[in-house]
Amino acid sequence: MKAGSLVPTLGAASLLAACGGGSDSGAGTPPPGGGNPSNPPPNPGEPVVDTRVSSFGLAVLPDTQFYARYASAETGNQFDKRFGSTPFLAQTQWLADNAAALKIPFVIHVGDIVDQVGKPQQWEIADKAMQALETKKLPYSILAGNHDVLQDIGFENGQSVGTDAQRDLAKEPYLQWFGTERAKKQSTFGGRDPSGFHEYHVFTAEGQQFLVLSLSWRVSDNGIVWARRVLKDNPTLPAILVNHQLIAIAPDGVKPLEVDYGLMLWEKLIRDNDQIFMTVNGHHHGSAHLTKTNDFGNAVEEMVVDYQMAYQGGNGLMRFYEFDLTAKEIRALSFSPWVRQKPAATLNEFDHVMLRDANNEFTLQMDFAKRFARFASNFKPAAPSATPRTLAATALMLDGFNAIETPPAKPAANAEDYPHIAETLAHWRFFGGTVGAALNDREVIADASGKNAKLTRGALNVPAGNTAQLADLRWSSDRHRLSSAPGSVQFSNAESARLSYFMTDAATALNSETFESTGYTIEAFVKLDKNWTDKNAWMNIMTRGGWNRNFPGFQGWDASPPVQFAISNLKEVQFEVIPQKPAPTSSRANWSGEILLDSWLHVAVVNDPVAKETTMYVEGAPILRNTVNTVGLASQNLPWVVGAGYYQGNGPGGGFLGAMGEIRIVAKPLLPSQWLTARAAA
């Protein structure tokens, strides 16, 4: 996993896939209405048009790390518990069952097989999923991503550290689970380098041979020499280069972005090897495509695809490429085989079986014979034998699938048009001042719950060295479309020692509340500023004062406060807490996917003390990375802070950049119909 792009994930339905009811069509199953799927009959009276082509498909499995992690028993079997199936196995089993119908001779995995390299249960999930391909004798290439190696060291540290040359090969789990002996059993296997991390395969399709060269995370200089030797030993084969990292996605979430590691590979391996006509990688969240021209004047199509930050860790999304040798095209589809397995009752508005935007469904023009003429002069299409397989794949995905169409949510009729909950312990609504005006020093935000948990703006010179100005907090009329509060507060200039924040009073009852028997719901309407950068990483929406190490027996990372509701360096919503039960000796964390800048979000965190689970929802969608075995919130009887946080017991710090509309803390788990996004009559 790696940031480097902005992915419209939660809240952007066009990039959220999932599964619905109905069964998959099996391999060779006739299309609706009967007939031969390879050459359907024309309508009566119409001339016969042969629409058959010479083509084949390749399947790409993007980063599966969260599928492996959250299907394990130690993370609560979160997929099986909610959906009765798991996305990784759903992908591979679907490919094994439909490879013949879609003319798929080979499958590519781009790495990050697991999320935590030292967790055997995650490798077991991956092992079982890839066995589905092996059982049906569908060959595949695989490689180690940065999460699959013991030392995750980036290219910025140079080639003297972090490559395959510096690893203790006997200790690497990747080599133990997906070693050379396992790879040798595949009919397409060509060989591995001495480290065992890099491999190549040769598959045959439409009478032609193709080479797939897969290089694991941080290939060494010796590994590049080996890769060049593979190409030299197979001089007539068109080659697809697979890496975990090569190109990224720009901050707009659309355009491609070149990175230093990919540029190194271009210089040392790609540009002067005309056989490499296509590259595929993951690692950077989202999808993009870049065409480059090599030293011979020929195009190299570079593509990144990684859906891990979308709904449910990617929701089973994968990539399908059809190589149409007759029409001289490469056609790309992005869809989720897991979609068709999910029970209909579990579907929501984020469940879409296919992604239809231009970065996920597209066509590349490629005259294969001309492109390969320098090294494969005899390359030519086979006789047309089937209609385009993208049409067949689309039918398999869409036929009989009923997407959920959610009626538009109802905006509030007035400032009180929201569900009022008796168990509310604090409800801060950031409106009431003149739009555009600065908040006063020591400005008070009333508590709408009636429990007297008011907030007070922190002094401009506290902590020591703070350079905050009054105008760093301004009243605004901007708000989330479903918030009944007619405004918000804009936090600005939140870098380094300059921050603005609010705190509860020292004697506020909320400070000591543990929610042990009741559970809780914490809601917030927030918007990240469009000028957010890495300098604002780990900024805080809200924290609870204190220091984890001050809990007796606490173990683990001890720089955080008991509650940290923040935004990570990857633009994820982080909710990390010390629970009251079990004993407060370690933290529990919920993590969203990447979120959009300059876009309002409703975040709800719901703790169920009976199930001992805490679930985060972003824009109504349950996230994947939730916590189990957690009850309540441990307290050190210190104030709550909004807009800043604590680090190693010191604070405030880590100021928020963006807008806040409302924050509510309720001493019970709430249903969506009781959230602030619902209406009073609901």
LINTANOR-V43268 format. One record per helix or strand of 2 or more residues. SS is the DSSP state (~ for helix, > for strand). FROM is the first residue (numbers start at 1). LEN is the number of residues. If there is no record, write none. Layout:
ss	from	len
SS	FROM	LEN
SS	FROM	LEN
//
This chain:
ss	from	len
~	13	3
>	55	7
~	65	5
~	73	3
~	78	6
~	87	12
>	104	6
~	120	16
>	140	2
~	146	3
~	155	3
~	164	3
~	169	3
~	173	5
~	180	5
>	189	4
>	199	7
>	208	8
~	221	13
>	238	6
>	247	3
>	256	3
~	260	11
>	276	6
>	286	8
>	299	8
~	311	4
>	317	8
>	329	8
~	337	5
~	344	3
>	362	4
~	368	4
~	389	10
>	424	6
>	444	2
>	455	3
~	470	3
>	473	4
>	488	4
>	502	3
~	509	4
>	520	9
~	534	3
>	539	6
~	548	3
>	563	5
>	572	7
>	587	8
>	600	9
>	613	6
>	621	2
>	627	2
>	640	3
>	645	3
>	650	4
>	658	9
~	672	3
//
